[in-house]
Amino acid sequence: MTLKTRLAWIVLLLMSALVLSYSLALASTMRERADAETRGALPWIAELLPARLDGMARDDVQALEQLQRLVRGLERIRHVSVELHASDGRLLARAPQRPAELPGWMRREAPAAAALRKDVSLGGRSVAYFELRPAAADELAEMWADFVRSSLLVVLLSLLAGVAIVRLALRAFQPVEQIRDALRDLGRGTQGARLPRFRSPEMDEIASAFNRMAGELQAAQAERQALMRKLLENEEHTRRSVAHDLHDELSPYLVAQQPLGRVLQARCAQRPDLEDIGRLVQTLVSHQAQMLSTLRAILVGLHPPELETLGLRGAIEQLVAQRRSEHDGRVQITLEMPGDWQRFGAVLDASIYRMVQECLTNALRHASGSWVQLHIVHTAAAIDISVSNDGAAEAATGARPGLGTIGMRERCLALGGDFQGRPAPNGGWQVHIHLPAEPVAHTEALA
């Protein structure tokens, strides 16, 4: 759950708790307030009812009829129940009451309240009496209607306030999200990740510190990349120089010694007394052949001659053909290099060749799969290399120190590119290498 979602839930729960507590507080005191209201109305209504009928009625019958009409006409009397009783206690009339619309839990009978009695006399004797009791139902109905209206209003205002608070809080969290996104970009290697200016002084200070850190990191990365690029160029220059010296200086002497060895072998074969020397000459010729073979392997490792004679595409095609023959068809290797390929310079050509070579070696020697697919394309601005196989993902990274994934990633970084090696969705391992394509001029001076 994100921080924004938690904040929204907290605001919602707080507003709900506020509305619920308000509603419970009103509901719990509703009957008490209604009883107090009705009890206060009893004395006022009792004062309005007549106490004597002298001069208003001739006899008891007329007096009772007038009192009954009076009680039945008390339709507007509220909060009080009015009954007319004869002097002997018989119920003669009751003031009409409108039914109160109340929820079921409020209709429970309250404890009977004490009645207020007011006698009515005629000619000095009591002919009837009024009995008044609090009637809280209509007052409760009014309070309940007011409670429903006020609760709806409180809920609406709470919702509006909650939405406003959440919007303001989410807006306040926008700088946090921007900082998070910038940190993610920086973690993914986006060197240009920067934060804008914020209105909040605290957030703006964080943004300024982040931008300074990102700028220093970008400068350090650029310096590191330039240094690695220089080291890579120097390494390639040294490799080519050593290969050139070995090829031009040492190799001719080894090659020239071979016919001399064969002449000595022939002479020793003609003379039986030189048989022991013939065996030494045979050993010497064998050692010379081994030294020449080892020298050729060293020359290939230092700088593949195919790059000079066949170009990058031809060298990679020959490398793939060689790997196919080594595995005698046990592993299916497919290569796709569409388009016309030109020279990208000694450093970039050698780096592409070595990374393809390393990917093939890891896939064939360590992953133990049944197929390997290479797809290499280039545009005017970049070169993309994709290698995938169906072998063990853990083994495809290479196990030799200094090589494998680490070595290829460092080489890509030095060339200003990007290296991605991860398990394939359907199993196996896949590698994607992206390198910027640059003119030949920056490395031709090394030749």
Buried (B, 14 or more C-beta within 10 A) or exposed (E): EEEBEEBBEEBBEEBEEBBEEBBEEBBEEBBEBBBEBBBEBBEEBBEEBBEBBEEEBEEBEEBBEBBBEBBBEBEEBBBBBBBBBBBEEEEBBBBEBEEBEBEEEBEEEEEEBEEBEBEBBBEEEEBBBBBBBBBBBBBBBBBBEEBEEEBEEBBEEBEEBBBEBBEEBBEEBEBEEBBEEBBEBBEEEEBEBBBEEBEEEEBBEBBEEBBEEBEEEBEEEEEEBEEBBEEBBEBBBEBBEBBBEBBEEBBEEBEEBEEEBEEBBEEBEEEEEBEEEBEEBBEBBEEBEEBBEEBBEBBEEBBBBBBBEBBBBEBBBBBBEEBBEEEEEEBEBEBEBEEEBEBBBBBBBBBBBBBBBBBBBBBBBBBBBEBBBBBBEBEEEEBBBBBBBBBBBEBBBBEEEEBBBEBBBBBBBBBBBBBEBEEBEEEBBBBBBBBEBBEBEBBEEBE
